[in-house]
Amino acid sequence: MNEPIAVRHRSLDEIVEGLHVVRQSPQKVGTLALAVRRPAAGLREVLAQAELDPEVGLVGDSWSQRPSSRTADRSPHPDMQLNVINSRFVELIAGPDREAWALAGTSSTLIST
């Protein structure tokens, strides 16, 4: 998933109109809909399987090599290994194309229902 994708930006009215669908999401349990890692800056890989590690985060992601402005020594912030994003919200802002979903988040991303 390294080819450019055309993404249409939604208007505020479209987002507000679709929020009722997001609010209907399960509150206590969910299903992993998509796992995306960033092996290097500007690249994203959609994964069929993902391995999580407490030290490096999502295995194969570059999180452990990226500096953080939120740590004194600029080391990767241990509480920021992953983004977890609601799939209904991602679909609302990015549309139904799951390749566009992979663009959500600034780190390795798990998109759940």
MOURNOR-V618222 format. One record per helix or strand of 2 or more residues. SS is the DSSP state (@ for helix, = for strand). FROM is the first residue (numbers start at 0). TO is the last residue. Records with the same first field share a line. If there is no record, write none. Layout:
# MOURNOR-V618222
SS=FROM-TO ; FROM-TO
This chain:
# MOURNOR-V618222
@=11-22 ; 62-64 ; 86-93 ; 97-100
==31-36 ; 44-46 ; 51-52 ; 56-57 ; 81-85 ; 107-111
